[in-house]
């Protein structure tokens, strides 16, 4: 409905890159502060497959790059 101009949607800034051409108008909400925390956890004493290690490193690198690109603000 939003694409047709018949509604309002709330989309995290993290997803804006994927839908940039689909959203006619984007507004940031600054008050109240709207944020979400994305986390990943693992047990250091347990085995992690090569794929899991690579995925963990991908997440770390991806979110570090996002934070850098946004000038140190949380994504």
Secondary structure as UniProt FT lines:
FT   TURN            2..5
FT   HELIX           13..19
FT   TURN            20..22
FT   TURN            30..33
FT   TURN            44..45
FT   HELIX           50..69
FT   TURN            70..72
//
